[in-house]
Amino acid sequence: MVKKMGGVEKMDFELNEVGFDGSPPSVAKMQLFEHIGPLAAAAQSYSPKRACNRLLMSIYIVIFKARINVLLPFGPFAVILHYLTGKHGWVFFFSLVGIIPLAERLGYATEQLAYYIGPTIGGLLNATFGNATEMIISIYALKNGMIRVVQQSLLGSILSNMLLVLGCAFLSGGIVHSDKDQVFNKASAVVNSGLLLMAVMGLMFPAVLHFTHSEVQYGKSEVSLSRFSSCVMLVAYAGYLFFQLKGHHNIYRPVDEGASEAMSMPVAFISVILLPIVGNAAEHASAIMFAMKDKLDITLGVAIGSSTQISMFLIPFCVVIGWIMGKEMDLNFQLFETASLFITVLVVAFMLQEGTANYFKGLMLILCYLIVAASFFEHIDPNFNNN
């Protein structure tokens, strides 16, 4: 007998005695629907009307359902203000507000992907999308010879992700889940901490070589060492990706055209603190959202994974690209910046070694970031004017 249900013809057989191979009736029905089920599903999936409805529903959910998308016009407003008024403070504010809904939607997309590909790869994709803007900006600034801006902005992104983003995530998640300690994959955190320490080693030796004046060829040896170390770091990051996937499942010109003077802040503070906060808004919002949902593995994948990607891929990649462009981009981030990164990696590594998180750990990370921010506010880069 054939019945029509939901627009799809469904066969209904009464098997009262035995199945095709002598099996009981219940097993026979299961065998029958194993063959009929995929055909019915295929008939449903290939329906043009159903596909159109799904597309419209997806557009509605992504664009119109989220009320925070009312902030989207702030992005175009920032562009208009930039060309009409040139008031960098307001452009900065409108840009920050305009990024918020994009960050929230990016977090939503990551969460949906994580259901299918796992939290580690989902967090990695979120970090990659979030760092794409920084990569484009860095290459553009490098092309214009703004080496120190590239170095400081990338360093600031690492510090922001490891202290501010992770600290806010731990604090928010700990307040929401105050009755327990949140847990995450300790093994994955240890691997990322090891890679970050390797990145610190890659950044430290060119700086030490420069400040100890022990170079074979002054001004050239540190560049050669940086290029070699960058190639090694890229190989290590490729191995890390393979391990994760297979082994285990002049945008900056306003800084030189008046933003620093208009905001009465040092250029180093804007490059290391303010710009990364705007650039990392996507990771920031996503990490906090996942922590509040008690999905710390994705939070770690976003915050620490982004720092690992910048230090082990984006920075060495910029050195290699500078090499191709004929720009002497190196890993000598100067003593002050290198020391800041080294201490930050140590602090975060100690925070992650237990595999648990709570609001107090988050508070400590935020306070550490305030110390770093105050230090860069008082710091003047003596080499910035040379670039």
N, C-alpha and C positions, 0 to 999 in steps of 0.2 A: 504494500500500500504506500502511496506517495502523498505526503502532506506538504502544504505550503506554509512556511513560517518565516516571517520577517523578509519576505521577498525572495527567499531561497528555498528551493525544493529539497525536502528532507525525506529520506526513505525510512519507513518504519516497518521492520520485519518482526513478526511474532515467532520467535524461536522457542518453542515450548519444550523441546526434547533435547536434541544434541546439536552441536555446531558442525562446521564443515569437516573437522578432523576428529569427530567423536567427543569433543570437549563439552562440558556442561553449558547450559543456556547462557549463564552470565558471562562466561568466558567467550562464548560465540558472539555475543553482542559487542563485547569489547573489541574483538577481532574485526567485526564488521565496521564499527565506527572509526577504527584506526585507518581504514581505507576511505571511508566517506568523509571524515572530519577534514582532512586537508583539502579535499575538493570543495567542500562548503566554504572553508576559509578563503580559498583562492577566489571563489565566486564573489565573496564579499570584498576582498582586497582590491580586485580589479574593477569594481563598480565605479564609473566616473563620478556619479553623484556622491557616493560615499567619500571618494578621494577629495572632491571639492569641499565637502563639509568639513573634513578633517583639516584641510588647508586653512579655511576660514576660521575654524576654531583655534588653530595654532596661532594665527595672526592676532586674533582677539586676546588670547592669553598672554602673548609676548608683548604686545604693544598697548592694548587698551585696558586690560584688566588691572594691571599694576598702577595704582593711583600715584605712585612716586614719579611716573612718567610725565606728570604735569610740569616737572622741572626741566624737561628737555629743551624748551626754547631758550634757556639761559645760555646754552652753548652758542647758538647763532648770535645772541645778544652780545656775547663777549667778542666775537669777530667784528660785529658792527661798531662796538665801542673802540676797538683797537684802531680801526681805520678812520673813525670820525673824531674821536677825542684824544686818543693816545694816552689816556690816563691808566697807567699800568696797574695801579692798585685795584681799580674797579674791574679791569680786564681779568686780573688774577682771581678776584672774588667770584665773578660770573662764571669763569672757566671751572672753578672748583665746584660750584653748585651744579653746573651743567653736566659734570662728570658723574655725579651721584647716581642718577637713574641708570646710566649706562653700566656703572659698576654693579648695581643691584641686578640688572638683567644678565650680566655676565656671570654673577654668582648663581642665578637661577639656572642658566644653561649648564654650568659646571655641575650643579647638583643633579640635573637630569642625566647628564653623561655618566656621572659616578654610579648611577644605578646599574648601568650596563658594562662599564669598563673598570669599575673599582675606584676606591677613594684615592689611591696613590697616583694613578694615571690621570684621574679627574683633576686633582690638585696641580699636577704637572701641566696639564693643558691650560688651566686657569692662569698659572704663572707665566706660561708662554705667551698667551694673549695679552696679559698685562704688561709684559716686557717688550712687546713688539713696538710700541710707541717709543720706548727708550732707545731701542736699537736704531730706529729711523732717525731720531733726533741726534744720537751720538755720531752716526755716520755723517750726517749733514754738518754738525759742528766740527767734526774732525776734518772734513773737506775744507772748511774755512780756517783751519789751523788753530782752533780753540781747544788745545789739548788739555789744559788744566780744567776747563769747564767740563769736558768729557769725563776726566778722572774724578772730579769732585761730585758730579751728579750721579755717577754710577756708584761711588762709595756711599753717597747719601742714601741711595736706594737700598743698599744692603743694610745700613744702620737702621733705616726706617722700618724695613720689613722685620728685622730680627728683634728690635726693641719695642718700637711703637705699635706696629701691627700685631705682632705676637702678644705683646703685653695687653693691648686693648681686648684681644680675643680671649686671653686667659681670664682677664678681669670680668668681662661680660658673661662668659660661660660660667665662671665661678659664682657670680651673683645669681644667675638663673638657676644653677644647680648647686646651691649652697649646702645642700644636705649630704654631699659626697665629693670625693676627689674624682675629677674626670681623668680618664685614661686614654692613652694613644699607643700606637705601635712604637715601642722603644727601639727596636732594631733599625727601623727606617730612620729614626731621629739620630741614632749613633752614626749611621752611614753618612748622613748629611753633615753632621758635625765634623766628621773626619775630612770630608771634601772641603769644608770651609777652612779648616786648619791648613790643608794643603794650599788653598788659595792664599791664605795669609803668608805662608812660606814663600810662595811665588812672588808676592808683593814685597816681602821684607828684604830679600837678598839684594835686589837692585838698589833699594834705598840705603841699606847698610854699606854696599859697595861704593855708593856715591859719597856718603858722609864720612867714611873712613879714608877716603882718597887712596884706596888700594887698587884702583883700576889699572890694567895694563895700558889701555889707551883712554885717557880722561875724556869723558863725554861720549865715548863710543862703546865702551865695554858694557855699560849698563843697558844700552839699547840692544846690543847683540844678545846679552843674557835674557832680556825681557822677551825677545822674539823666540828664542829657544824654549824658554819656560812656558810661553803662551802656547806653542805647539804641543808641548807635553800636557798642559792642562786641558787642551781641547781633546786630546786622545783620552785622557782620564774621564772627561765628561761624556764622551761617546761610550766608553765602557760602562759608566754609571747608567746611561740610558738603556743600554743592552741588558744590564743587570736588573733594572726596574721592569722593563717590558717583557723580557724573556725569562730571566732567572727567577724573578719574583714579580707575582702579579702586582736757516739761522733763526730758529724758534728761540734760541738763547740770546739773540741780539738785543731784545729789550733789556736784558740785564746790563749790557754795555750802553744802551740808548736812553736810560733814565730810571729803571725800576729800582735800582739800588739807592739812588739819590732820593727818589720820590718816597720810598719807604724807610729811608734813613737806616739802612741795614748794610752790613758788609756783604760784598759779593760772595765770599765763601759761605756765609750763613744762608744766603738765598739758594746757592747751588747745592749745598749739602743737606739743608733742612727743608726749605719751603718747596722747591721744585720737586723733590722726590715724594713729598706728601701728596701733591697734586697728581703726579704721575702714578703713584701707587694707590690712588683712591679705590680702584677696582679691587686690588688685593685686600685693601683695608676693610672695605665693606663686606667682601665675601668671607674673609677669615672670621670676622666677628659673627656674621650670620650663621656660619657652620658651627662655631663654638657654642652659640646659644642653642643650637639644635643638638648639642652633644655629639658632634661629628668631628672630633679633634684630629683624626687622621687626615681629613681634607684640609683642615685649618693648617696643620703642619706642612702639608703638601703645597699650600698656597704661600704661606709666609716664609718658611725655611727653604722650601723648594725654589721660590723666586730668588732668594739670596744666593742659593747654590748656583742657579742658572746664570745670574749676573756675574758672580765671581769666577766661575769655572768655564763659562762659555762667552758671555757678552764682552767682558773685559779683554780676555785673550783674542777674541774675534776682532775687536777694535784695534788691537796691536797689529794683527796680521793685515787688516784692511789699511791701516796707516802705513804699513810696510809697502803694500802695493801702491798706495798713493804717493809714496815718497815722503810721508810725514813721520817724524821721529816720536811717535807715540810709544811710551814704554810703561813698565810696571812700577816705576819709581813714583809712588804716590806721596812722597815726602814723609818726613819722620812723624809729624803730628797726626796726619791722616792714617798712616800705617799703624801707629800705636793705638789709635782709637778703634780701628777694626780688630786688632789683635785682642784687646781687652774685651770688646763686645762679644767676639766669638767664644772666649773663655767663659764669660758670664752666662751666655745662653746655653752653652754645652753643659754647665753645671745644673742649670734649671731643667734640662731635658733628661738628665741621666737616670732619674727615677721612673720615667714613663708616666708621670701623673701631672695634673695641672689644677690650680685653684686660683681664687681671686687674689690671694696675697702674692703669689708668684707674678701674676699679671701686674699688680701694683708696683712691685720692685722693678720689673722691666721698664715700665713707663717712667718711673723716677730716674732710672739709669739714662733713659733717652733725654730727659730734661737736663741732666748733667752734661751730656754730649752736646745738646743744643746750645746751652749756655757757654760751653767751651768754644764752639765755633762762632758764636756771636762776638766773643772777645778775640777771636783769632783773625789775623790778617795774613793772607797768603802772600809772601814776598815775591813769588814767582808768577803771580797772575798777570801782571802788566806785561810780562815778557811774551805773552801769547795773544 
